[in-house]
Amino acid sequence: MNRQTLFEEVLHILSNELSRPPQAWQLAIIVAALLAGWFYARHVERRARATLTAAATTPHGVRVDVLKFSIDGFRRLAFPVAAMVVLVLGGLALYFGGVVRAQEVHLLRLALLLLGAMAAIRLFVYVLRRSLQRASWIGTFELGIAITIWVVVALHVTGLLDDLIAQLDAVRFPLGKPPLTLWDLLAGIVSVVLTVLAALWIGSVIEARLMDAKSLAPNSRVVIARLVKAVLTLVAVLMAFSFVGIDLTVLSVFGGALGVGLGLGLQRIASNYVSGFIILLDRSLSIGNMITVDKFYGAVSQINARYTVIKALDGTETIVPNEMLVSSPVINHSYSNTTVLVKVTLSVAYDSDVDRVLQILVETASEQPRVLEDPAPTSFITGFGSDGIDLQVGFWIRDPEAGSLGIRSDISRAVLKKFQEHGIEIPYPQRDLRIRSISGAATRLKAADGVDSAPEINRESIARKRVR
């Protein structure tokens, strides 16, 4: 006689034996477990909101985003885990109380299995989001994992899972001794995925701790976090291969193929990764530095393993390969300090009081709140132009990431206003126009000057007209 599956046993109980005391007690415990899980989840949610509110109002506390992510994961697990605990305790109470025998707790087994699947899905989703926060495909992957887990649970309940495993184990691949089966291959893939995700999750937790360590330099935090993630991932892959039974010596073949690939077509990619670690280790660039590389100027917003993101003052972001930052000249405007010299150039008429003009330029620059007092603003004569005296005022600011166009515009407006108050003239361009007398020149001059008659112009006479 074939053994009944859990699904068939539950159907039999629901249709014929639901009124019996053992089954009624199991239903009561299931309802109590669900209610206890719901109330506990509500309690956890209220405590989580209070904790987040306190963290947001506490200076120099734990990062709110990290705390929120951790609390959200715990809140998702609160309901199924609490309900499972009540189910286990209730089942033990029924067993030791002599109400049911061990082989009669079919309803509790089914409820425990479903709640365990829910907890596994929520835990997997939490670990996945914590490990791969920026992945765009994470939503689709989560849905696929949830469907897979529920299908496995359904196959187990209906008793088809053992038959499916036997069918998969019958498909063999002649790879090594003993031969590799399809079930071994699927189990190996699942083992690798789970161990790598666990390693990435642990690495993310360590990275969050490192990013909060103010005693370490920003570059050191990034380097240590990436090294920890790389080591954990490598260890996870090796452990997964060992669990499946794959001989680790086969990795030597893979290593040789990888070396050939790096030598032929992946050397630029490998160079970018190596350059990324060089940038982080030698601290030539840091997050927030204002740099100029090639034709790109802006603040360093991200330093990733393969590329660096430069955010311009207009909000546009440029992705620059790390190799370019190592092999090309880079102007770091805030390497040793963040103070930057800004200049404003202008001209005044030759009959102006130059000393007074230079004094006005310094006073105007000093009145701006963004201009530093030390070093103090200075003004100079830079040359004698064809239209006026060329001047320049230089001043220092401490926040180049805010841009220099606004401060230069404010100083130029203030200078123009003071020049108008003191009668200082900003010269117009002046040019001398030489006209040699030709046929019809007198008529054109007459029309231009608005006079009835024009003086006679000889071929060698010269008329000078100022053009403004």
ABEGO torsion letter per residue (X at the ends): XBBBBAAAAAAAAAAAAAABAAAAAAAAAAAAAAAAAAAAAAAAAAAAAAAAAAAAABBGBBBAAAAAAAAAAAAAAAAAAAAAAAAAAAAAAAAAAGABBAAABAAAAAAAAAAAAAAAAAAAAAAAAAABAABAAAAAAAAAAAAAAAAAAAAAAAGAAAAAAAAAAABBBBBEOBBBBAAAAAAAAAAAAAAAAAAAAAAAAAAAAAAABAABBAAAAAAAAAAAAAAAAAAAAAAAAAAAGBBAAAAAAAAAAAAAAAAAAAAAAAAAAAAAAAAAAAGABBBGBBBBBEABBEBBABBBAABBBBBBAAGBBBBBBAAAAAABBBBBAAAABABBBBBBBBBBBAABBAAAAAAAAAAAAAABAABBAOBBBBBBBAEBBAABBBBBBBBBBABAAAEAAAAAAAAAAAAAAAAAAAGBBBBBBBBBBBBBBBBGAAAAAAAAAGBABBBBBBAABBBBBBBX
